[in-house]
Structures are given as C-alpha cells and as structure tokens.
C-alpha cells in the first residue's frame, strides 16, 4: 500500500503504519509534552501501548488521559483540561473513535479559555468569544471509520445538567495533522464496523441532500457514498482487508468534510436518543435513515436519483435507493425499528421531539420541520412504518 500526504481539508498523512509517524507529527507542531486522549477500553490495547512507546522513544513527555465515555460528557472534558494544565501539556493527540476525538479536541480548545464550555455552543457567533491564540495544536488519529471527527471543526459533548448533546464549534477545532492508518482499524468488531460505516453514510448522504449551494461538498459526499457502497460490506465481512479499511477511513473523513454544508433530521432524531438512552450514534443514524428519507421524499427525490446514477444502482429511483439502504442494513445486521433497541417505557416521545426540533442539525434538513413532524418520524421508527 502506497503512502500519501493530503492537504485538504487539513494536513493528512495517509497509509499503512502511518501511526509510527506520531513523533514526527508532534515535532512538526512543536509539541514536546502531548496529552494522549483516548477511551478507557482502548487505553490498554496494543495499538495505544505501541503509540505511547513511539512517543517516549523519541523523548516526548507524554501524558495519558482516558476517562472518556461512549457519549462523552462535559465532565470528561473538564477533567481532561485539569489534567492538561496540571501536567503542563502543550498539545493534544486525540486517538480513538469519535468520542475520544471529540473530547481530545475539546480539551485542546478549552485549555486556553476562561469561559465555560457551554458558552461556545454552535449557536450564532458564539465561537468568536474564544481566545483563538490559546487553542492548543491537535493531532487526530481515528481508529474507527464513522464520525469523521478528525476532519471536523466541532465536538459533540453531552451536557449532563440538561441531558442535551451540544455541538461546540470553532474553526481551530480542526486538527492540524490527521493520521489515517488502516492498520488501526483491523481489530474493529464487525458490529462496530457496521454502525460506524452507516454513520459515515449518514454524513455523506445528509450533506448531499442539504439545501444550499456548495458543489465541493456535494462532490465529496457523492464519492464518499460510492466508497461506502463498494467497501463497507467487505470491511464488515472481512475485517482484515486493508484496502477496505483504508477506503472506509477515507469515506468517513469525506463525510465530515462534506457536512460543513449541513446535516438534517437523521442527526436531529439521533442526538436526543444518544443523550437520553445511550444508544450508539451510528446505530441510531442507521435506524432513522429510511424514515427521514421517505419523509423528505418530495423535496429530495431528484437528488436521490442522482445518487443512484453515481452509485450505478440497478434500480435508479427513489424507491430503489430506499431498498438499497434497507438491504444494506439487513446485511449489516442492523435493526429496522427503534423499538428493537429502546423499550417503550424508556421512549419519551414529547421530550425527544422537542429536543430533536431544537437540535442544530434540524436547520440543514431539506424540509422545514415542526415538532409534530419529529413525532411522526419517531413514531414511524418505533413501529417500522415507512410510508
């Protein structure tokens, strides 16, 4: 496998065993005391131990912070910032899945701020409140192919007091160097490969369907979906296929790059159930996908047919695309109904619908939505009704 250096949307070092260049990345950014941020499960893995050894062998004083949960919280970020300051770190290596990457980026951001984390929620121009000069350098190394957080300018963090997932935004949350190394994803279980892959699909798909003029995002999203169509099932069935893993990592980064154009109701519906029911984000995106698509049909049908043409699907119609999504989910062992992962007693329709309508992703949906619309899509996802 050849190695590449890409410079869009940021510096990206791509290829087999590129994680071995971590020390070079640190030195190029003048990071001498990096804080290595990962999740607790990954912290004892061989890939993390090997990465830490590489850093220490190159005379870098590295600290390890791993108190990161699946749907990361403000407490995770605040604890990480305290550790960062106490150990006089001067840069962050965010290493792992989307949760670790989001927390790592938020730690680097908050290490130089005096205002609370929630003051920088992605509402209006909140980001200009930040002291940009004191945001630390970030190196991002994803070990899953889903969120694309490595090429994003935001972190999604759960506010424990409100029970709401907040998007924290700043242009400098975009990592300075990204390392895409498929060898780091070879050990991913098939189930995680499936749900993270569907997360990447949701990002590319919603970005393409979002209203507005952004041809660059549209082109990236189309090619991201093509890669997923070609390689996701192969990565799921044969997790040791390095080419499949590399292409899925790329598609995930492309999704995050494209969705600067916007997301939509797939994410609006997902964020509340992630926060209140602790459902994996990629899994909820996969479940909601066909319900949101059919709800938006009258305004996205022409775009969906263009996707069908680009993917060279046999049935190049809206219904053909829906059937492709349903078939893909079935082959990935992903449930069709939300009720298969959430008990009815734990499903609070009114609260979820209010939260979904208020979610920042709602503004990017192709159709203007109401709370009643959110209720309809939630109800359909629970019952399995598509039309």
KAGIKA-V158770 format. One record per pair of residues at least 12 apart in sequence whose ideal C-beta (glycine too) atoms are under 6 Angstrom apart, sorted by the first residue. I is the first residue (numbers start at 1). J is the second residue. D is the distance in whole Angstrom. If there is no record, write none. Layout:
BEGIN
((I;J;D) (I;J;D))
END
This chain:
BEGIN
((1;15;6) (1;16;4) (3;15;3) (9;151;5) (9;257;5) (10;174;6) (11;177;5) (12;178;4) (13;179;5) (14;180;5) (16;183;6) (17;183;6) (18;179;5) (18;181;4) (19;51;6) (19;179;6) (19;181;5) (22;51;6) (22;54;6) (23;54;6) (23;55;6) (23;58;4) (25;139;5) (25;177;5) (26;60;6) (29;137;4) (29;176;6) (31;90;6) (31;91;3) (31;137;6) (33;61;5) (33;89;5) (33;90;5) (34;62;5) (34;91;5) (34;93;5) (35;63;5) (35;65;6) (35;84;5) (35;89;4) (35;92;5) (36;62;5) (36;64;5) (36;93;5) (37;65;5) (37;92;6) (37;94;5) (37;100;6) (37;103;6) (37;104;4) (38;66;5) (38;95;5) (38;96;4) (38;100;5) (39;68;4) (39;96;5) (39;99;6) (39;100;5) (40;66;5) (42;96;5) (43;66;4) (47;184;6) (63;87;5) (63;89;6) (65;80;5) (65;83;5) (67;79;6) (68;99;5) (68;100;5) (68;103;5) (70;99;6) (71;158;5) (71;274;5) (72;99;5) (72;102;6) (72;103;5) (72;157;6) (73;158;5) (73;160;5) (74;117;5) (74;157;6) (74;159;6) (76;103;5) (77;103;6) (77;106;4) (77;117;6) (80;107;4) (81;107;5) (81;110;5) (81;111;6) (84;107;6) (84;111;5) (91;136;5) (91;137;4) (92;104;5) (92;107;6) (92;108;4) (92;136;6) (92;138;5) (93;139;5) (94;140;5) (95;141;5) (96;143;5) (97;144;4) (98;147;3) (98;149;5) (101;140;6) (101;149;4) (101;150;6) (102;149;5) (102;155;4) (102;156;6) (105;138;6) (105;155;5) (105;173;5) (106;155;4) (106;168;6) (108;136;4) (108;138;5) (109;135;5) (109;170;6) (109;173;6) (111;136;5) (112;131;6) (112;134;2) (112;135;6) (113;130;6) (120;168;5) (121;166;5) (122;167;4) (122;169;4) (122;360;5) (127;169;5) (127;170;5) (130;170;5) (132;172;6) (135;172;4) (137;176;5) (138;175;4) (138;176;6) (139;177;5) (140;175;4) (140;178;5) (141;179;5) (143;184;5) (143;185;6) (144;196;5) (145;185;6) (145;196;6) (145;248;4) (145;249;5) (145;252;4) (146;196;3) (146;199;4) (146;200;5) (146;252;5) (146;282;5) (148;203;6) (148;252;5) (148;253;5) (148;255;5) (148;256;3) (150;175;6) (150;178;5) (151;253;5) (151;256;5) (151;257;5) (152;256;4) (153;171;5) (153;173;5) (153;174;5) (154;167;5) (154;169;4) (155;168;5) (158;275;5) (163;275;6) (163;276;6) (165;271;4) (165;275;5) (167;360;5) (180;249;5) (182;242;5) (182;245;4) (182;246;4) (182;249;6) (185;245;5) (186;240;6) (190;236;5) (193;235;5) (193;236;5) (194;236;5) (194;332;4) (195;280;5) (195;282;4) (195;283;5) (196;282;5) (197;232;4) (197;248;6) (198;282;5) (198;285;6) (198;286;4) (199;282;3) (199;285;5) (200;251;5) (200;252;4) (200;255;5) (201;228;5) (202;266;5) (202;285;4) (203;255;3) (203;259;5) (204;221;4) (204;224;4) (204;225;5) (204;255;4) (204;258;6) (206;263;5) (206;264;4) (206;266;6) (207;221;4) (207;258;4) (207;259;4) (207;261;5) (208;221;4) (209;300;5) (209;303;6) (209;366;5) (210;261;5) (210;262;3) (210;364;4) (211;366;6) (214;261;4) (217;258;4) (217;261;4) (220;254;5) (220;257;6) (220;258;4) (221;258;4) (222;310;5) (224;251;5) (224;254;4) (224;255;5) (226;311;6) (227;247;5) (227;251;4) (228;251;5) (229;311;5) (231;244;5) (231;247;4) (231;248;6) (233;331;6) (235;248;5) (236;332;6) (262;364;3) (263;361;4) (263;364;5) (264;364;5) (264;365;4) (265;292;5) (265;365;5) (266;285;5) (266;288;5) (266;289;6) (266;292;5) (267;361;4) (268;356;5) (268;359;4) (268;361;5) (268;362;4) (269;288;5) (269;356;5) (270;284;4) (270;285;5) (271;359;5) (272;352;5) (272;355;4) (272;356;5) (277;342;5) (277;346;6) (279;341;6) (286;329;6) (286;334;5) (287;338;5) (288;381;6) (289;325;6) (290;322;6) (290;325;5) (290;386;6) (291;377;5) (291;380;5) (291;381;5) (294;386;5) (295;377;6) (296;366;5) (296;367;5) (299;366;5) (299;367;5) (300;366;5) (301;318;5) (304;318;5) (304;321;5) (308;320;6) (308;321;5) (336;384;6) (337;384;4) (338;381;4) (338;382;5) (339;382;5) (349;378;6) (352;378;6) (353;371;5) (353;374;4) (353;375;5) (356;374;4) (357;371;5) (357;374;5))
END
